[in-house]
Amino acid sequence: MLSQNSDLKTAVSVYLMQKNYSAASIKLAADLLNYIANDTVLRTNNNKLTQQIVQLSLFTNKFTVNSFITFWSSLNTEEKMILQNYANNGVSANGNFLKPSAISFLNWALGYLINNNTMSITQFENWFMSGNDMSNNLTQEFITDLNNQDIIKPTKRFKSNNYVNCIFNKAKTAPNFKQYLKNFDPDFSVAHLLFDLKPLPNNSEANATTAEPDRYWIEITLNANNLDRPWLDIARTLMHEIIHAEMYRILLSLASTSNGQIDKDELDNMLNNHNYPGLYEYYREYRFQDMQHELMAAYYRGIIKNFLKQLDNNITNSQAEAIAWVGLQGTTAWNDLTPAQQNAILNTYFSWRNSASKNCY
C-alpha cells in the first residue's frame, strides 16, 4: 500500500524518523497500516481521507491510533462512505490534495466523532454535513463555532443561511445570550445544545420548536418558512428557545434516563420529595408541556427584554417589553393583564414590526 501512495509513505517515514524508529513507533505505524490495508474503504489508491487519518492519528493529539481503529470498526460500509464521499468531494480540481475547507472540517469531524459516543454518524451527517455549500471563510467560521464550547452548535443548514447566520453572530455578542450558553458548557452540563434551520412538520407556522432532550442533545429548530420578519424578532425567537432549552436542561439534570432523555416518572418523585418548591408548583399546576411558557411569562421576560436592548439600543423600553411578550399570550401572566394593557402591548409590537428592519449587517 505504501508503494502506491507516496504521500502516505512520506508521512509514515517522517513519523518514524521523529520517533527515532523506536519499537513502539514501528508497532503503532504497522498496526495502523495493517488495519487500513484490510479495510475496503480506506485501502483504495490515493485515498485523501486515509492520508488525513494517518496525519491526525500519528502527528496530533486529536485521537490515537487505537481509538480510531475502535471507532472505524464500529461503522458499517455505508456509514464509512459518508466520510469518504465528503473527502472525495473536497479534493482539489487537479486531484492532488484536499481543499483547506475540507481539511478543516474533517479534522474537527473525525476528532469529534471518535471522542463523542452520543451521536451516530447518520445524525452527524444530517446536522453538520447537509446544507448549502460554504465558502472557505464561512467554513472556517463554522468550525470555530463547532469548536467553541461556549457557543451553541449550529447545523450546516443553519450556518449556511446568510440572514440567519448574521443574526446568530449578533446574538453571540449579547451578555444574556452568552450567559445561558455557558450553562451548556460540556465540562459542567448534562446537555448539548444545537440550532437547526428547516421547515417545521405539518406546515407549522410556529417561529421555532425546542425538542425534548434525546441522547443528551437539545435541538432548537428555527422555522425556515418564517424568516420574512425583522432580524431582531428572529433574535428574540433564538433567545426564547434558549430559555426553553435551559428549562429542559434543568429537568434533565434532575432526572435523566440512560439514553439522555428526561425521566418523567423520576421527575415526579424528585420534585415531590426535594427542595424545588417553585419549580414543582409550576410542574404540578401546568404539567410538563405547559409549564415552560408559564415560567417564562412570569420570570424570564425581563431577560428577553434586556437581550433585545443589548442587540439594538434604539428600541424603546415599551417596544422591547412588547417584543418579549411574543409567544407568551394565553399564559396566566398574560391573562392577568387588563384588555387595555394587552391591546397596548400588541399594538406596540405590530407597529414596531411593520417598520423594523429586515436587513442584518
ZIMODA-V662834 format. One record per run of one state. SS is the DSSP state (alpha for helix, beta for strand, coil for the rest). FROM is the first residue (numbers start at 1). LEN is the number of residues. If there is no record, write none. Layout:
((SS,FROM,LEN) (SS,FROM,LEN))
This chain:
((coil,1,1) (alpha,2,3) (coil,5,1) (alpha,6,13) (coil,19,4) (alpha,23,15) (coil,38,10) (alpha,48,12) (coil,60,5) (alpha,65,9) (coil,74,3) (alpha,77,13) (coil,90,1) (beta,91,1) (coil,92,6) (beta,98,1) (coil,99,1) (alpha,100,16) (coil,116,5) (alpha,121,8) (coil,129,7) (alpha,136,12) (coil,148,5) (beta,153,2) (coil,155,1) (alpha,156,4) (coil,160,2) (alpha,162,10) (coil,172,3) (alpha,175,8) (coil,183,9) (beta,192,7) (coil,199,2) (alpha,201,3) (coil,204,4) (beta,208,3) (coil,211,3) (beta,214,1) (coil,215,2) (beta,217,7) (coil,224,7) (alpha,231,24) (coil,255,1) (beta,256,1) (coil,257,5) (beta,262,1) (coil,263,1) (alpha,264,10) (coil,274,3) (alpha,277,35) (coil,312,5) (alpha,317,8) (coil,325,7) (alpha,332,4) (coil,336,3) (alpha,339,17) (coil,356,6))
